[in-house]
Amino acid sequence: MLERGLVTAERLRERGARFPSRSATSTRTKRALGVQQVLEWAFRTEKARLELPEPPDSERGEGLGFGLEYVLMQRAALGCRIDGGRYKPDSSTHEDAEVIAACVAGLPTTIGGLRMAIRIAELARAGMTPDWMPGALPRCVPVEMKRNQHGTRSITVAVGTTRVLSRGKWRTVELRACPVTFSPHPGQIAAAHRHYAQWWLALDWVREGLIAGGMLRSIEVTGAMPRRQPWEHPTGREQIGNKTV
């Protein structure tokens, strides 16, 4: 679990981080939320901010990825406690929201790293899902249109000449064609699907990290996930873990 960047409360306790006792948390009723709802609550409602780790030191052979354990330990070293039941003096952000933000900031480079972390936070603040271009189908359309007093017509260009027999005489006439393109381009649709899939994988990593870490005091992260490939499931069914229901 450690190589994936996941962390348990026991590991952090061994390193000096403090957490509430089981008796203190057992009496509290946790809200069950899916990971997308959790992120929107943390970044949109609680105004959590990403506290990104310092770049790695290449001279010491450090890798480019930061696990959740590293991020939380750095926060603990700075005095940003996760457990204390108190807010930081200069912030009203819920401590659970700070843990969630720390988990997002720890995304490994294999699934987008810091750039994806920022993207996740931006979408959560806006309450949005990545635009996968629902219903988009490539259509063959003219490259350019022009409008005049007779209406709207497509632009044509000369593509060559030919000779035709007209009224007993051979005449040279110009051949014209209408340049066309596909809109939206299939590459645009494929890119939108790819970006959505990358976002989904990052959310799945955050969900697993929050569940395995077990450090949220007021929220229980469920297995609910956005649809993994909504363009292949027009019925709108929801993805729950690895199952579609």
URLIN-V17829 format. One record per run of one state. SS is the DSSP state (h for helix, s for strand, l for the rest). FROM is the first residue (numbers start at 1). LEN is the number of residues. If there is no record, write none. Layout:
# URLIN-V17829
ss = {SS,SS}
from = {FROM,FROM}
len = {LEN,LEN}
This chain:
# URLIN-V17829
ss = {l,h,l,h,l,h,l,s,l,h,l,h,l,h,l,h,l,h,l,h,l,s,l,s,l,s,l,s,l,s,l,s,l,h,l,s,l,s,l,h,l,s,l,s,l}
from = {1,2,5,9,15,22,27,31,34,35,46,58,61,68,78,95,106,109,112,113,127,139,143,145,149,151,155,157,167,169,178,180,184,186,214,219,222,224,226,230,233,239,241,243,245}
len = {1,3,4,6,7,5,4,3,1,11,12,3,7,10,17,11,3,3,1,14,12,4,2,4,2,4,2,10,2,9,2,4,2,28,5,3,2,2,4,3,6,2,2,2,1}
